[in-house]
């Protein structure tokens, strides 16, 4: 029997946002990150959409005792998909890897009424900086679709429930990349 793991590609890359162990860098083939809104949440979040030409970095982490309840609750706007053969990872033993994605037909584009939170972007990029360095965090920006989404600057009063404090350098890295992408930031 294979051991259950999840593939994290957004805030789950930031180890400060969860308590899962046995964490390893991994790559998911055939899926791309994208910003999406769903009526199940008031703001837009990352999801993955199938794209045969895409490869994204992330982490796999063990789900102890095959107990998905807490993670399913955290990821309540998503469906869980088994992606074992699409994930390259360093584990020697067989593992069952699942990824969370907003279901087809249940998502829309972010809008001013349903923006991307800057505090969420900060958490995700902080995770990529710590796990994959600046080059890996730059790949995060390059391999994520939908940067035309409106972004709400909530840094002074973060709305994202697992927000983290960023260093001056981490904040500067995020801001520089968002400027280069010419994103629309609202206050």
NORZIDA-V431414 format. One record per residue. N is the residue number from 0. RES is the residue in one small letter. SS is DSSP state (helix for helix, strand for strand, loop for the rest). NEAR is the number of other C-alpha atoms within 10 Angstrom. D_CENTER is the distance of its C-alpha to the mean C-alpha in Angstrom with 1 decimal. Layout:
n: [N,N]
res: [RES,RES]
ss: [SS,SS]
near: [NEAR,NEAR]
d_center: [D_CENTER,D_CENTER]
This chain:
n: [0,1,2,3,4,5,6,7,8,9,10,11,12,13,14,15,16,17,18,19,20,21,22,23,24,25,26,27,28,29,30,31,32,33,34,35,36,37,38,39,40,41,42,43,44,45,46,47,48,49,50,51,52,53,54,55,56,57,58,59,60,61,62,63,64,65,66,67,68,69,70,71,72,73,74,75,76,77,78,79,80,81,82,83,84,85,86,87,88,89,90,91,92,93,94,95,96,97,98,99,100,101,102,103,104,105,106,107,108,109,110,111,112,113,114,115,116,117,118,119,120,121,122,123,124,125,126,127,128,129,130,131,132,133,134,135,136,137,138,139,140,141,142,143,144,145,146,147,148,149,150,151,152,153,154,155,156,157,158,159,160,161,162,163,164,165,166,167,168,169,170,171,172,173,174,175,176,177,178,179,180,181,182,183,184,185,186]
res: [x,x,x,x,x,x,x,x,x,x,x,x,x,x,x,x,x,x,x,x,x,x,x,x,x,x,x,x,x,x,x,x,x,x,x,x,x,x,x,x,x,x,x,x,x,x,x,x,x,x,x,x,x,x,x,x,x,x,x,x,x,x,x,x,x,x,x,x,x,x,x,x,x,x,x,x,x,x,x,x,x,x,x,x,x,x,x,x,x,x,x,x,x,x,x,x,x,x,x,x,x,x,x,x,x,x,x,x,x,x,x,x,x,x,x,x,x,x,x,x,x,x,x,x,x,x,x,x,x,x,x,x,x,x,x,x,x,x,x,x,x,x,x,x,x,x,x,x,x,x,x,x,x,x,x,x,x,x,x,x,x,x,x,x,x,x,x,x,x,x,x,x,x,x,x,x,x,x,x,x,x,x,x,x,x,x,x]
ss: [loop,loop,strand,strand,strand,strand,strand,strand,loop,loop,helix,helix,helix,loop,helix,helix,helix,loop,loop,loop,loop,loop,loop,strand,strand,strand,strand,strand,strand,strand,strand,strand,strand,strand,strand,strand,strand,loop,loop,loop,loop,loop,loop,strand,strand,strand,strand,strand,strand,strand,strand,strand,strand,strand,strand,strand,strand,strand,strand,strand,strand,strand,loop,helix,helix,helix,loop,loop,helix,helix,helix,helix,helix,helix,loop,loop,loop,loop,strand,strand,strand,strand,loop,helix,helix,helix,strand,strand,strand,loop,loop,loop,loop,loop,strand,strand,strand,strand,strand,strand,strand,loop,loop,loop,loop,loop,loop,strand,loop,loop,strand,loop,loop,strand,loop,strand,strand,helix,helix,helix,helix,helix,helix,helix,helix,helix,helix,helix,helix,helix,helix,helix,helix,helix,helix,helix,helix,helix,helix,helix,helix,helix,loop,strand,strand,loop,loop,loop,loop,strand,strand,strand,loop,loop,helix,helix,helix,loop,loop,loop,loop,loop,loop,loop,loop,loop,loop,helix,helix,helix,helix,helix,helix,helix,helix,helix,helix,helix,helix,helix,loop,loop,loop,strand,strand,strand,loop]
near: [6,9,14,21,24,26,27,22,27,23,24,22,29,23,17,15,16,13,8,17,12,11,16,16,17,20,19,24,19,17,22,22,26,19,22,26,25,20,12,12,11,12,21,27,23,24,24,23,19,12,12,10,9,15,17,21,26,26,25,31,21,19,19,13,8,10,10,15,10,10,14,14,10,11,14,14,20,19,14,17,13,15,18,19,11,14,24,14,16,10,11,6,7,11,19,16,23,19,22,23,21,23,16,9,7,13,17,15,16,22,16,15,11,22,23,28,22,23,24,26,20,23,26,24,28,28,24,27,21,15,19,19,14,16,10,18,23,17,15,22,16,14,16,17,18,14,18,14,21,22,26,22,18,16,17,7,9,16,16,18,9,14,20,18,12,15,10,8,9,18,14,12,18,21,14,12,15,17,11,8,13,11,15,15,17,13,7]
d_center: [27.9,24.4,22.1,18.9,15.5,11.9,9.5,6.2,3.8,1.2,4.7,6.2,6.8,9.0,12.0,13.5,11.4,12.9,16.1,15.4,17.5,18.4,15.2,15.3,13.6,13.3,13.0,12.3,15.1,15.7,12.3,10.7,7.5,9.2,9.6,11.6,13.7,15.3,18.5,17.1,15.4,17.0,14.2,11.7,8.0,5.4,6.9,8.5,12.2,14.9,16.3,18.8,18.8,15.2,13.8,10.4,10.0,8.1,9.9,12.1,13.7,16.9,17.3,20.8,23.6,21.5,20.8,17.8,19.1,17.2,13.7,14.8,15.9,12.7,10.9,14.2,13.3,12.0,14.3,14.0,15.0,16.8,15.9,18.1,19.9,17.0,15.5,17.3,17.4,20.3,21.5,25.1,25.4,24.0,20.7,19.3,15.6,13.7,10.4,9.5,10.1,12.0,15.6,17.6,20.0,18.1,16.0,17.2,16.5,15.6,18.9,20.6,21.0,17.3,15.6,12.3,12.8,13.3,12.8,9.2,8.9,11.1,9.2,6.2,9.1,11.3,9.4,9.6,13.1,14.2,13.1,13.9,16.1,16.6,16.8,13.4,11.8,14.1,12.9,9.3,11.3,13.6,11.5,9.6,12.2,13.4,14.0,17.2,15.5,17.3,15.7,17.4,18.4,18.2,18.4,21.9,21.1,17.4,16.6,13.1,14.5,12.7,13.4,14.7,17.5,17.0,19.9,21.8,20.7,17.0,17.6,19.8,17.3,14.8,17.9,19.5,16.6,16.4,20.2,20.3,18.3,20.7,18.3,20.0,19.6,21.5,22.9]
